[in-house]
Amino acid sequence: MILLTLAAEDCGKILTTEADPVHGGIVLHDPDDGPRPQTPSDQEINQGNEVRIEAMPNPSFIFSHWEQTNLETAVVIFAMPSRDITRTAIFVIDPAIAAGDPPAVFRASHAEGDQIPTGTVTFSGTAMDGVDGPLTGDSLVWISERSGVIGSGETITKGMGCGIDIITLTAANSAGLIGSASINVTLGTIPENPSTVFQCNKRPELTIESPAADAVFLTSDSITFTGSSHDLEDGILPGGSLVSSSQTDGDLGTGETITVSLSPGTQRIRLDALDSQGWNAFTANLTILVEQAGNFPPAATITSPAEGGTFLTSDVISLTGTGLDHEDNILTGTSLVWVSNLDGDHGAGESITASLSACSHVISFDVTDSGGGTVSEFVNITVEAAPTALINVPAQDGIFQVGDSIAFSRSANDPEDGPLTNGSLIWTSHLDGQIGTGESFSVVSLSAGGTQHCIDRHGQPAGCGKRHCRYHRNPPQRAANGIHLHRVK
């Protein structure tokens, strides 16, 4: 609604004029005398003074009548009464507007040839369509000849640079027909010497310093953005003047440096800056890729024992392995667990030792990262039980002469094979080599010297056992002569 107040110097009363609808037109005072006011103003009019007002419709409207008096003449003349009064001009859509015509567009701010100070400038306008009626919102688009599209809607506020420009308001109706209206304006102060530049506010310069273009991040990452802006008039703009946004996630914050996490996908980051006069910098843009974060499973490697290794129940077996993880790097301690399918848990760590029961074992090396991701590596080994052997003759520490016939006898038992006999037993001396086989025999050819006896350990081609035993004989008078008893399968 447009208000116009007229005043007099003495005994003034207030005359208020209105337009209904607001975009239908304006009410002018004394239309034949001097410039016509384009905006409302407060004035007083002396009682009895002559008043002359005129209803001026906007394009696509016609004047209907004055609401308070029902007069249908656009120009009315009357004497100002002794009270404040209101006169409202009623406008209606021009019935001559055809349904197939483009919308009629008109402006409510700034006239042709206006000189406008640079900085933040407000433009307003409306449009009327014969079918759709008043057009609003995105149906109205503002275009600068110098800057392109500068906004949409009935009213926009925009930072504008200096120079001569043509501002156009376009309106599109539901049928896709477009109407437009344009004005020529001067932004900034025109210098007396045309060869000099306009005196106006310059746009700030803007830079995104980090991260680098096309950098790749995870959704779990905290991404730091750094930017700066310099303005010819203001110098370095403060952090609050810098605004960062994402095409996907919206506003990210203000400041020279911000740290945020972003949703997955290609992210187009925009940095804007506003100087003290409200003039926008040319936007700085950056594209990065954000990938969905996930807990990648760790990797496990067993370095010992080797696959298919064979051991005895009496052996202390070394279990060694490594665990690596994308997020945690090298895993240690309780993140690494060793388990036998028969004997159960044997401990945790990169390297442990264990003695295992007789039979085939599947050793698992279980690796778990901080996110709960688990992977296992396996190795198959065989653990065999040791046979038992007892030398019955000769007695421990027996003393014999060179050339004596010395009798040897033994008893031996294996958990798998039972009593061991004949070729399963081989007797050796560490001085004379093999001296016999079987459960008992006699020999007269031993070399002089004491003997130190040891039964060597030998592998077996099958079964769940790897056996060995030791027996020592150390006569004090002679040098060591080791007697060895071997089991052969």
C-alpha positions as CSV (number, residue, x, y, z in Angstrom):
1,M,0.0,0.0,0.0
2,I,1.4,3.4,-1.0
3,L,1.0,6.3,1.4
4,L,1.2,10.0,0.4
5,T,0.9,12.7,3.0
6,L,0.2,16.4,1.9
7,A,0.7,19.3,4.3
8,A,0.0,23.1,4.7
9,E,1.9,25.6,6.8
10,D,-0.9,26.6,9.2
11,C,-3.9,24.7,10.7
12,G,-2.5,21.7,8.9
13,K,-4.4,18.5,8.5
14,I,-3.0,15.2,7.2
15,L,-4.1,13.8,3.8
16,T,-3.1,10.1,3.4
17,T,-3.4,8.5,0.0
18,E,-3.3,4.8,-0.7
19,A,-3.2,2.4,-3.7
20,D,-5.0,-0.9,-3.6
21,P,-3.4,-3.2,-4.6
22,V,0.0,-1.7,-4.0
23,H,1.3,-2.9,-7.3
24,G,-1.8,-1.6,-9.1
25,G,-0.6,2.0,-9.3
26,I,0.3,5.2,-7.4
27,V,-1.5,8.4,-6.3
28,L,0.1,11.7,-7.5
29,H,-0.5,15.2,-5.9
30,D,-1.0,18.2,-8.2
31,P,-0.1,16.1,-11.4
32,D,-0.1,19.3,-13.6
33,D,2.3,21.3,-11.3
34,G,6.0,20.5,-11.4
35,P,7.6,17.1,-10.8
36,R,5.4,14.2,-9.8
37,P,6.4,12.5,-6.6
38,Q,7.2,8.8,-7.1
39,T,7.4,7.8,-3.5
40,P,5.2,8.5,-0.4
41,S,5.9,11.6,1.7
42,D,4.3,13.2,4.8
43,Q,2.9,16.7,4.3
44,E,0.3,18.9,6.0
45,I,-2.4,20.8,4.1
46,N,-4.1,23.8,5.6
47,Q,-7.8,23.5,6.2
48,G,-9.8,24.9,3.2
49,N,-6.9,24.8,0.7
50,E,-7.5,23.2,-2.6
51,V,-6.2,19.7,-3.1
52,R,-5.7,18.0,-6.4
53,I,-4.8,14.2,-6.6
54,E,-4.6,11.8,-9.5
55,A,-4.7,7.9,-9.6
56,M,-2.0,6.6,-12.0
57,P,-2.4,2.9,-12.8
58,N,0.7,0.7,-13.5
59,P,0.9,-1.3,-16.7
60,S,-1.8,-4.1,-17.0
61,F,-4.0,-2.2,-14.5
62,I,-6.8,0.4,-14.9
63,F,-8.2,2.8,-12.3
64,S,-11.6,1.8,-10.9
65,H,-12.7,4.3,-8.2
66,W,-11.9,6.1,-5.0
67,E,-12.8,3.8,-2.1
68,Q,-14.1,6.5,0.3
69,T,-16.2,8.5,-2.2
70,N,-16.9,5.9,-5.0
71,L,-15.9,8.6,-7.5
72,E,-14.7,7.0,-10.8
73,T,-12.7,9.9,-12.1
74,A,-8.9,9.5,-11.8
75,V,-8.4,13.2,-11.0
76,V,-10.3,14.7,-8.1
77,I,-10.2,18.3,-6.7
78,F,-11.5,19.2,-3.3
79,A,-11.0,21.6,-0.3
80,M,-9.0,20.2,2.6
81,P,-11.5,19.6,5.4
82,S,-11.0,20.3,9.1
83,R,-9.8,16.8,9.8
84,D,-7.3,14.2,8.7
85,I,-8.6,12.2,5.8
86,T,-7.6,9.2,3.6
87,R,-8.2,8.7,-0.1
88,T,-7.6,5.2,-1.5
89,A,-7.4,4.6,-5.3
90,I,-8.7,1.2,-6.3
91,F,-7.0,-0.4,-9.3
92,V,-8.1,-3.5,-11.2
93,I,-6.5,-5.7,-13.9
94,D,-7.0,-4.3,-17.4
95,P,-9.6,-6.5,-19.0
96,A,-7.9,-5.9,-22.3
97,I,-5.0,-8.1,-21.3
98,A,-5.3,-11.3,-23.4
99,A,-4.6,-14.7,-21.9
100,G,-1.9,-15.4,-24.4
101,D,0.0,-12.1,-23.8
102,P,3.3,-12.1,-22.0
103,P,3.3,-10.8,-18.4
104,A,3.4,-7.0,-17.9
105,V,6.5,-6.0,-15.9
106,F,7.0,-2.7,-14.0
107,R,9.5,-1.4,-11.4
108,A,8.9,0.1,-8.1
109,S,12.5,1.4,-7.4
110,H,14.9,3.4,-9.4
111,A,14.0,5.4,-12.5
112,E,15.5,5.5,-15.9
113,G,18.9,7.2,-15.8
114,D,19.3,7.1,-12.0
115,Q,22.7,7.5,-10.5
116,I,23.2,5.0,-7.7
117,P,26.0,4.8,-5.2
118,T,27.9,1.6,-5.3
119,G,27.8,-0.9,-2.5
120,T,24.6,-2.7,-1.5
121,V,21.8,-1.7,-3.9
122,T,18.1,-2.7,-3.6
123,F,16.0,-3.3,-6.7
124,S,12.2,-4.0,-6.5
125,G,9.5,-4.6,-9.1
126,T,6.4,-6.5,-9.9
127,A,4.7,-8.2,-12.8
128,M,1.1,-8.9,-13.7
129,D,-0.3,-11.7,-15.9
130,G,-3.7,-11.9,-17.5
131,V,-4.2,-15.5,-16.3
132,D,-1.8,-16.0,-13.4
133,G,-2.4,-12.6,-11.8
134,P,0.6,-11.1,-9.8
135,L,3.8,-13.0,-10.4
136,T,6.2,-13.5,-7.5
137,G,9.3,-15.5,-6.4
138,D,11.3,-17.3,-8.9
139,S,9.0,-16.1,-11.7
140,L,10.8,-12.8,-11.5
141,V,14.5,-12.7,-12.4
142,W,16.9,-9.7,-12.3
143,I,19.7,-9.4,-14.8
144,S,22.6,-7.0,-15.0
145,E,24.1,-6.4,-18.4
146,R,27.5,-6.3,-16.7
147,S,27.2,-9.1,-14.1
148,G,24.5,-11.5,-15.5
149,V,21.8,-12.8,-13.2
150,I,21.8,-11.0,-9.9
151,G,18.8,-12.4,-8.1
152,S,15.1,-13.4,-8.2
153,G,11.9,-12.2,-6.5
154,E,10.1,-8.9,-6.1
155,T,12.9,-7.4,-4.1
156,I,16.6,-8.1,-4.2
157,T,19.6,-6.5,-2.4
158,K,22.9,-6.9,-4.2
159,G,26.4,-5.5,-4.0
160,M,27.1,-3.7,-7.2
161,G,30.3,-2.6,-8.9
162,C,30.8,0.7,-10.6
163,G,30.0,1.8,-14.2
164,I,27.0,2.2,-16.5
165,D,24.7,-0.8,-16.4
166,I,21.3,-1.9,-17.7
167,I,19.1,-3.6,-15.1
168,T,16.4,-5.9,-16.5
169,L,13.5,-7.5,-14.7
170,T,12.0,-10.5,-16.5
171,A,8.8,-12.3,-15.6
172,A,7.6,-15.7,-16.8
173,N,4.0,-16.9,-16.5
174,S,2.8,-20.5,-16.2
175,A,2.6,-20.8,-20.0
176,G,6.3,-19.9,-20.3
177,L,5.6,-16.5,-21.8
178,I,8.2,-13.9,-20.7
179,G,7.8,-10.2,-20.3
180,S,10.6,-7.7,-19.3
181,A,11.3,-4.1,-18.3
182,S,14.7,-2.5,-18.3
183,I,16.3,0.7,-16.9
184,N,19.7,2.3,-17.6
185,V,21.5,3.3,-14.4
186,T,24.9,4.7,-13.4
187,L,26.7,2.9,-10.5
188,G,29.2,5.1,-8.8
189,T,30.2,8.8,-9.3
190,I,30.8,10.0,-12.9
191,P,34.0,12.0,-12.8
192,E,34.2,15.5,-14.3
193,N,36.9,14.3,-16.6
194,P,35.4,11.4,-18.6
195,S,38.9,10.0,-19.2
196,T,39.3,9.1,-15.6
197,V,37.8,6.0,-14.0
198,F,34.5,6.0,-12.1
199,Q,34.9,6.7,-8.4
200,C,33.5,3.5,-7.0
201,N,34.1,0.6,-4.7
202,K,36.2,-2.2,-6.2
203,R,35.4,-5.9,-5.7
204,P,37.6,-7.7,-3.2
205,E,40.0,-10.4,-4.4
206,L,39.5,-13.9,-3.0
207,T,41.7,-17.0,-2.7
208,I,41.2,-20.5,-1.4
209,E,44.6,-21.5,-0.1
210,S,43.9,-25.1,1.1
211,P,43.2,-27.9,0.5
212,A,44.5,-28.5,-3.0
213,A,42.0,-28.9,-5.8
214,D,40.8,-32.5,-6.4
215,A,42.2,-33.7,-3.0
216,V,40.6,-36.9,-1.6
217,F,39.3,-37.2,1.9
218,L,37.2,-39.7,4.0
219,T,33.9,-38.8,5.6
220,S,35.6,-39.4,9.0
221,D,38.3,-36.8,8.2
222,S,38.3,-33.3,9.7
223,I,39.0,-31.2,6.6
224,T,40.6,-27.8,7.1
225,F,39.8,-25.0,4.6
226,T,41.9,-21.8,4.5
227,G,41.2,-18.7,2.5
228,S,41.9,-15.0,2.4
229,S,40.5,-11.9,0.8
230,H,42.0,-8.5,0.0
231,D,40.0,-5.4,-0.8
232,L,41.4,-2.2,-2.5
233,E,39.6,0.0,-0.1
234,D,39.5,-2.1,3.1
235,G,42.8,-4.0,2.8
236,I,42.8,-7.6,4.2
237,L,39.2,-8.5,5.1
238,P,38.6,-9.9,8.5
239,G,37.5,-13.6,9.0
240,G,33.9,-12.7,9.6
241,S,33.7,-11.4,6.1
242,L,34.6,-14.7,4.6
243,V,31.8,-17.3,4.2
244,S,32.4,-20.9,3.1
245,S,29.7,-23.2,1.7
246,S,29.2,-26.6,0.1
247,Q,27.0,-27.2,-2.9
248,T,25.9,-30.4,-1.1
249,D,26.1,-29.6,2.6
250,G,25.2,-25.9,2.6
251,D,26.8,-23.3,4.8
252,L,30.1,-24.5,6.4
253,G,31.0,-21.4,8.5
254,T,32.8,-18.1,8.5
255,G,36.4,-17.2,8.9
256,E,39.8,-17.5,7.2
257,T,40.1,-21.1,8.5
258,I,37.4,-23.6,9.2
259,T,37.5,-27.3,9.9
260,V,34.5,-29.5,9.0
261,S,33.6,-33.1,8.0
262,L,31.7,-33.5,4.8
263,S,29.2,-36.0,3.3
264,P,30.5,-38.4,0.7
265,G,30.7,-37.5,-3.0
266,T,32.2,-34.8,-5.1
267,Q,32.1,-31.6,-3.0
268,R,32.1,-28.2,-4.7
269,I,33.3,-25.7,-2.1
270,R,32.6,-22.0,-2.5
271,L,34.2,-19.1,-0.7
272,D,32.5,-15.7,-0.7
273,A,33.6,-12.4,0.8
274,L,31.9,-9.0,1.5
275,D,33.7,-5.7,1.9
276,S,32.6,-2.9,4.2
277,Q,30.4,-1.4,1.5
278,G,28.6,-4.7,0.9
279,W,30.3,-5.5,-2.3
280,N,30.8,-9.2,-3.0
281,A,34.1,-10.6,-4.1
282,F,34.2,-12.8,-7.2
283,T,33.5,-16.2,-5.8
284,A,36.4,-18.6,-5.3
285,N,35.6,-22.3,-6.0
286,L,37.2,-25.6,-5.2
287,T,36.3,-29.2,-6.0
288,I,37.4,-32.1,-3.7
289,L,36.3,-35.8,-3.4
290,V,35.0,-37.2,-0.1
291,E,34.8,-41.0,0.1
292,Q,32.8,-42.9,2.6
293,A,34.9,-43.9,5.6
294,G,35.0,-47.6,6.5
295,N,37.0,-49.8,8.8
296,F,39.3,-51.7,6.4
297,P,40.2,-55.2,7.7
298,P,43.7,-55.7,9.0
299,A,46.3,-58.1,7.3
300,A,47.9,-61.0,9.1
301,T,51.1,-62.9,8.3
302,I,52.6,-65.9,10.0
303,T,56.4,-65.9,9.7
304,S,57.0,-69.1,11.7
305,P,56.5,-72.0,12.0
306,A,56.5,-73.0,8.3
307,E,53.5,-74.8,6.8
308,G,53.7,-78.5,7.4
309,G,56.5,-78.3,10.0
310,T,57.0,-81.3,12.4
311,F,57.9,-81.0,16.1
312,L,58.0,-83.1,19.2
313,T,55.9,-82.7,22.3
314,S,59.0,-81.8,24.2
315,D,59.9,-78.9,21.8
316,V,59.3,-75.3,22.6
317,I,57.8,-74.0,19.4
318,S,58.3,-70.4,18.3
319,L,55.1,-68.7,16.9
320,T,55.9,-65.4,15.1
321,G,53.7,-63.2,13.0
322,T,52.8,-59.6,12.1
323,G,49.5,-57.6,11.9
324,L,49.1,-54.5,9.8
325,D,46.0,-52.2,9.5
326,H,45.1,-49.3,7.2
327,E,43.9,-47.2,10.1
328,D,46.0,-48.4,13.0
329,N,49.3,-49.2,11.2
330,I,51.3,-51.9,13.1
331,L,49.2,-53.9,15.5
332,T,50.8,-55.3,18.6
333,G,50.0,-56.9,22.0
334,T,46.5,-58.3,22.6
335,S,45.5,-57.4,19.0
336,L,47.5,-60.5,18.0
337,V,46.2,-63.9,19.4
338,W,47.6,-67.4,18.8
339,V,45.2,-70.3,19.0
340,S,45.5,-74.1,18.4
341,N,42.5,-76.0,17.3
342,L,43.3,-78.7,19.8
343,D,45.0,-76.9,22.7
344,G,43.2,-73.6,22.6
345,D,44.6,-70.1,23.3
346,H,48.3,-70.0,23.6
347,G,48.9,-66.2,24.2
348,A,49.1,-62.9,22.5
349,G,51.8,-60.8,20.8
350,E,54.0,-60.8,17.7
351,S,56.2,-63.6,19.0
352,I,55.4,-66.3,21.6
353,T,56.5,-69.8,22.4
354,A,54.4,-72.9,23.1
355,S,54.6,-76.6,23.7
356,L,51.8,-78.6,22.0
357,S,50.2,-81.9,22.5
358,A,50.8,-84.7,20.1
359,C,48.8,-84.7,16.9
360,S,48.1,-82.5,13.8
361,H,47.5,-78.9,14.8
362,V,45.9,-76.0,12.9
363,I,47.5,-72.8,14.4
364,S,45.4,-69.7,13.9
365,F,46.9,-66.2,14.1
366,D,43.9,-63.9,14.8
367,V,44.5,-60.1,14.2
368,T,41.9,-57.5,15.4
369,D,42.1,-53.7,14.8
370,S,40.7,-50.9,16.9
371,G,37.5,-50.8,14.9
372,G,36.7,-54.5,15.5
373,G,37.9,-55.7,12.1
374,T,39.3,-59.2,12.4
375,V,41.3,-61.5,10.1
376,S,43.0,-64.8,10.7
377,E,45.9,-66.6,9.1
378,F,46.5,-70.4,9.5
379,V,49.4,-72.8,9.5
380,N,49.3,-76.6,9.8
381,I,52.0,-78.4,11.8
382,T,52.4,-81.9,13.3
383,V,53.5,-82.6,16.8
384,E,54.7,-86.1,17.6
385,A,55.2,-87.9,21.0
386,A,58.7,-89.1,21.9
387,P,59.4,-92.9,22.3
388,T,61.0,-94.2,25.5
389,A,64.2,-96.2,25.6
390,L,66.2,-97.9,28.3
391,I,69.7,-99.5,28.0
392,N,69.7,-102.5,30.3
393,V,73.2,-103.7,29.6
394,P,76.0,-102.7,30.1
395,A,75.5,-100.9,33.4
396,Q,76.0,-97.2,33.7
397,D,79.7,-96.3,34.0
398,G,80.8,-99.9,33.2
399,I,84.6,-100.5,32.7
400,F,85.9,-102.9,30.0
401,Q,89.2,-104.0,28.5
402,V,90.1,-103.6,24.9
403,G,89.1,-106.9,23.2
404,D,86.4,-107.7,25.8
405,S,83.1,-109.0,24.3
406,I,80.7,-106.4,25.5
407,A,77.0,-107.3,25.5
408,F,74.3,-104.6,24.8
409,S,70.6,-104.9,25.4
410,R,67.8,-102.5,25.6
411,S,64.0,-102.1,25.9
412,A,62.2,-99.4,23.9
413,N,58.5,-98.5,23.5
414,D,56.7,-96.1,21.1
415,P,53.2,-94.6,21.8
416,E,52.1,-95.5,18.3
417,D,54.1,-98.6,17.5
418,G,54.3,-100.2,20.9
419,P,57.5,-102.2,21.7
420,L,60.4,-101.5,19.2
421,T,62.5,-104.4,17.9
422,N,65.2,-105.5,15.5
423,G,65.9,-103.0,12.7
424,S,64.0,-100.2,14.4
425,L,67.0,-99.8,16.8
426,I,70.5,-98.8,15.6
427,W,73.4,-98.6,18.1
428,T,76.3,-96.2,17.4
429,S,79.5,-95.1,19.1
430,H,80.6,-91.6,18.6
431,L,84.2,-93.0,18.2
432,D,83.5,-96.2,16.2
433,G,80.2,-95.3,14.4
434,Q,77.5,-97.9,14.1
435,I,78.2,-101.0,16.2
436,G,75.0,-103.0,16.0
437,T,71.2,-103.2,15.6
438,G,68.3,-104.8,17.4
439,E,67.3,-105.3,21.0
440,S,70.6,-107.1,22.0
441,F,74.0,-107.9,20.6
442,S,77.7,-108.2,21.6
443,V,80.8,-106.5,20.2
444,V,84.6,-107.0,20.8
445,S,85.9,-104.2,18.6
446,L,85.2,-101.0,20.6
447,S,88.0,-98.5,20.7
448,A,89.8,-97.7,24.0
449,G,88.3,-94.7,25.9
450,G,85.2,-93.8,27.9
451,T,81.9,-93.4,26.1
452,Q,79.3,-90.7,26.3
453,H,76.0,-92.1,25.0
454,C,73.2,-90.0,23.3
455,I,70.2,-91.3,21.4
456,D,69.6,-88.9,18.4
457,R,66.2,-87.6,17.4
458,H,64.9,-88.7,14.0
459,G,61.7,-87.7,12.1
460,Q,59.0,-90.2,11.2
461,P,57.2,-90.3,7.9
462,A,53.7,-90.8,9.4
463,G,51.8,-90.8,12.6
464,C,51.5,-88.4,15.5
465,G,54.9,-88.7,17.1
466,K,58.5,-87.7,16.9
467,R,60.5,-89.6,19.4
468,H,64.0,-89.4,21.0
469,C,65.7,-90.4,24.1
470,R,69.2,-90.0,25.6
471,Y,71.5,-92.3,27.6
472,H,74.9,-91.3,28.9
473,R,77.9,-93.6,29.7
474,N,81.0,-91.7,30.9
475,P,83.8,-94.0,32.2
476,P,86.3,-91.9,34.1
477,Q,89.5,-93.7,32.9
478,R,89.1,-93.2,29.3
479,A,88.3,-90.6,26.6
480,A,84.6,-90.2,25.6
481,N,83.2,-92.9,23.4
482,G,79.5,-92.1,22.8
483,I,77.1,-95.0,22.3
484,H,74.0,-93.9,20.4
485,L,70.7,-95.9,20.1
486,H,68.6,-94.8,17.1
487,R,65.0,-95.8,16.3
488,V,64.4,-96.4,12.6
489,K,61.0,-96.6,10.9
